Amino acid sequence: MENPILQGMRQHRTVRTFTDEALSPAHIRQAVEAAQCAATSSWIQAYSLLHVTDAAERETLAELAGGQAQVHSAPGFFIICGDARRHRLLMQKEGKPFQNNFEVFLTSIIDAGLFAQNLVLAFESQGHGTCLIGGLRNRLADVAKLLELPGSVFPLYGLCVGKPAEDPGTRPRLPFEAICFEGRYPSDEVMHKQMLLADEASKTYYAERGTPKRSWSGGIIRRFAKLHRENLPQAYLDLGAKLS
Ligand SMILES: Cc1cc2nc3c(=O)[nH]c(=O)nc-3n(C[C@H](O)[C@H](O)[C@H](O)COP(=O)(O)O)c2cc1C
């Protein structure tokens, strides 16, 4: 019998349709404060969470994210940002140069990712469903402009939260052996074999949902056959990131 934390982690599935039930400030505070307990590089806590409450702004964001209705229909919508701003401000106050480089940007992304996953689990533990919105990076510069984000704040993805109005089921993951290697990374041949196994599990998932011809590898092949979001380096540079 798994402990409640492991059980909760295994129950994760992305939810894209929500009931009208409001997301309470008490639930938000509880989830955020728990999520902040994630480990953070050198205790720098290089992230922020922007709660977008203006309905018109959320409609615009839904469009900017590629017409994703849940961005404005979910009871709660947040933007997870890597954030080096408070560190920059502190250095400025001290009259010392803020030594900015790629590591500063990368650390903020890593810290924000750990916080975000903790936040998803915290909301789910309260009975909420969540949907992360990477589509927010489709037109990152427009998002930053709309929300008047200051420099050194790097929007990474959105997060829709609310009580689920659907039960989409869990998506299978790669087998343990396909991602956890002992001592050395396996050969290409072994990797291919493990991906075939993963495809079998994904075919069952798709067959149960009436699309038996789909598979995990089919999705990957479509995804990596073209470049996505090529404007991102410039957009993050404009927000004050250093990419080298
Ligand atoms: C960083 C990130 C960005 C995502 N962006 C979107 C998105 O823009 N729209 C969406 O519907 N789902 C989005 N998702 C959800 C993924 O599609 C989903 O997690 C994945 O298909 C696995 O399904 P599951 O979460 O139900 O297990 C995103 C997930 C992550 C981690």
The ligand as an SDF file (V2000), in Angstrom:
LIG
                    3D

 31 33  0  0  0  0  0  0  0  0999 V2000
    5.4540   22.9620  -19.1750 C   0  0  0  0  0  0  0  0  0  0  0  0
    4.1380   22.3680  -19.6560 C   0  0  0  0  0  0  0  0  0  0  0  0
    3.3600   23.0610  -20.5540 C   0  0  0  0  0  0  0  0  0  0  0  0
    2.1290   22.5610  -20.9670 C   0  0  0  0  0  0  0  0  0  0  0  0
    1.3720   23.2930  -21.8140 N   0  0  0  0  0  0  0  0  0  0  0  0
    0.1170   22.8720  -22.1330 C   0  0  0  0  0  0  0  0  0  0  0  0
   -0.7270   23.7100  -22.9170 C   0  0  0  0  0  0  0  0  0  0  0  0
   -0.3490   24.7940  -23.3780 O   0  0  0  0  0  0  0  0  0  0  0  0
   -1.9900   23.2650  -23.1400 N   0  0  0  0  0  0  0  0  0  0  0  0
   -2.4500   22.0790  -22.6570 C   0  0  0  0  0  0  0  0  0  0  0  0
   -3.6240   21.7550  -22.8930 O   0  0  0  0  0  0  0  0  0  0  0  0
   -1.6630   21.2620  -21.9150 N   0  0  0  0  0  0  0  0  0  0  0  0
   -0.3940   21.6380  -21.6400 C   0  0  0  0  0  0  0  0  0  0  0  0
    0.4230   20.8600  -20.8510 N   0  0  0  0  0  0  0  0  0  0  0  0
   -0.0870   19.5720  -20.3330 C   0  0  0  0  0  0  0  0  0  0  0  0
    0.5640   18.3950  -21.0510 C   0  0  0  0  0  0  0  0  0  0  0  0
    0.0280   18.2630  -22.3470 O   0  0  0  0  0  0  0  0  0  0  0  0
    0.3300   17.1290  -20.2160 C   0  0  0  0  0  0  0  0  0  0  0  0
    0.9650   17.2730  -18.9540 O   0  0  0  0  0  0  0  0  0  0  0  0
    0.8960   15.8700  -20.8960 C   0  0  0  0  0  0  0  0  0  0  0  0
    0.2240   15.6100  -22.1050 O   0  0  0  0  0  0  0  0  0  0  0  0
    0.7710   14.6440  -19.9910 C   0  0  0  0  0  0  0  0  0  0  0  0
   -0.5790   14.4740  -19.6240 O   0  0  0  0  0  0  0  0  0  0  0  0
   -1.0250   14.4590  -18.0860 P   0  0  0  0  0  0  0  0  0  0  0  0
   -0.5820   15.7500  -17.4550 O   0  0  0  0  0  0  0  0  0  0  0  0
   -2.5290   14.3380  -18.1340 O   0  0  0  0  0  0  0  0  0  0  0  0
   -0.3830   13.2730  -17.4580 O   0  0  0  0  0  0  0  0  0  0  0  0
    1.6670   21.3050  -20.4780 C   0  0  0  0  0  0  0  0  0  0  0  0
    2.4870   20.6000  -19.5810 C   0  0  0  0  0  0  0  0  0  0  0  0
    3.7020   21.1070  -19.1840 C   0  0  0  0  0  0  0  0  0  0  0  0
    4.5580   20.3280  -18.2170 C   0  0  0  0  0  0  0  0  0  0  0  0
  1  2  1  0
  2  3  1  0
  2 30  2  0
  3  4  2  0
  4  5  1  0
  4 28  1  0
  5  6  2  0
  6  7  1  0
  6 13  1  0
  7  8  2  0
  7  9  1  0
  9 10  1  0
 10 11  2  0
 10 12  1  0
 12 13  2  0
 13 14  1  0
 14 15  1  0
 14 28  1  0
 15 16  1  0
 16 17  1  0
 16 18  1  0
 18 19  1  0
 18 20  1  0
 20 21  1  0
 20 22  1  0
 22 23  1  0
 23 24  1  0
 24 25  2  0
 24 26  1  0
 24 27  1  0
 28 29  2  0
 29 30  1  0
 30 31  1  0
M  END
$$$$
